[in-house]
């Protein structure tokens, strides 16, 4: 496996790997590696940092890389977050939420509108953008406390204690909470608070999924 990995790496080809470390096994593309660290791009678009030791096994798989489809991603998100969370699909997004259906739909409409505006603006100015390889995930939590609990465990976001939303380059997900719901008195103009948070984070997400930016650069 190591010889095939090194050969494909030198040739600059996408390398589909299966990595076993301890009791866990992952599959994905080699996104970058050093002597003892491998960054794996998994089928759902996340970047997973795996520390390699002498017991780790890395195998090159002889088949193409296939991103997770929206339906399978919905199932995975519901399994990850539990039965209180519902999902909503749009052409480019999967919204996973435990807030109101109306707010989830409003969020879905806004990110699709932003996607069209972003790609239209830069496309008209000669920038060739790619279609996102993965469905983009937006997580909406019902309360600020739930959001902060999630953020503390998210790579690159654990120190951002006061933010209203995050986009993680490693998970490729947006996370936010509905400020217009149970804690509305705390946030003033809650509609503007929600929309400005979403637009800010979704712009990051689109840029990193359309080839405008490259993740981890």
C-alpha positions, -999 to +999 in steps of 0.1 A: +000+000+000+028+024+009+045+020-025+013+026-045+005+056-023+039+072-029+037+065-067+003+080-070+014+110-049+044+117-071+022+115-102-002+141-087-032+118-090-063+119-067-056+090-042-086+072-027-074+057+006-087+036+034-070+044+067-073+022+098-060+037+131-069+020+163-105+009+161-115+034+135-115+032+097-120+061+073-121+064+035-113+094+014-089+114-007-054+122+003-056+160+009-021+163+023+004+144+044+036+145+064+055+117+080+030+112+108-001+132+098-026+125+070-054+149+061-082+129+045-110+145+025-140+123+033-171+116+011-192+141+030-167+169+024-150+170+058-113+172+063-101+147+090-067+150+105-054+115+113-022+110+133-004+080+119+017+056+141+033+023+135+000+004+140-018+026+114-027+010+080-031+030+048-044+012+017-049+026-018-083+017-031-087+010-068-119+029-074-130+065-080-139+089-052-177+095-050-190+123-028-220+115-006-253+123-021-279+145-004-301+116+006-273+097+023-260+129+039-294+136+053-295+102+069-259+106+083-268+140+098-300+127+115-279+098+129-253+123+142-276+148+158-305+126+168-343+124+164-350+160+174-333+173+142-349+174+108-334+180+074-343+201+044-328+198+009-322+225-017-302+223-050-269+230-033-276+226+005-287+203+032-302+222+061-302+202+094-321+219+123-342+215+154-358+249+151-391+259+134-399+246+099-406+282+088-371+294+099-354+265+082-372+272+050-363+309+052-327+300+058-328+276+028-342+303+005-316+328+016-286+306+011-297+296-024-303+333-032-269+341-019-253+313-040-269+326-072-258+362-064-222+351-055-216+329-086-234+354-109-214+384-096-180+367-100-189+348-131-198+380-149-164+393-140-145+365-157-139+343-127-145+306-135-161+290-105-166+253-099-199+237-089-196+225-053-183+190-051-203+183-019-238+193-007-231+223+016-244+217+052-261+244+073-268+235+110-294+255+128-297+251+166-329+260+185-309+278+213-277+296+218-265+271+244-269+242+219-249+262+193-221+270+217-219+234+229-215+223+192-190+251+185-166+242+213-161+208+197-157+221+162-121+223+147-110+259+144-140+273+162-136+263+199-120+297+209-146+318+193-168+321+223-189+352+214-196+346+177-232+342+165-223+316+138-193+298+123-180+283+091-154+256+097-129+250+070-124+215+083-160+203+087-171+224+057-203+232+077-221+264+088-235+264+123-257+291+139-288+294+161-322+311+157-319+343+176-355+351+169-368+321+188-365+314+226-340+341+234-352+369+212-352+396+238-314+393+241-306+402+205-326+433+195-333+432+158-334+394+156-342+391+119-312+412+109-291+393+134-300+360+118-297+372+082-264+390+087-249+360+105-260+336+078-249+358+049-214+362+065-208+325+071-225+313+039-202+336+018-172+319+034-187+285+026-195+293-010-160+307-016-144+275-002-167+252-022-166+270-056-128+272-061-126+308-051-105+298-020-087+266-012-093+249+021-063+249+046-043+272+024 
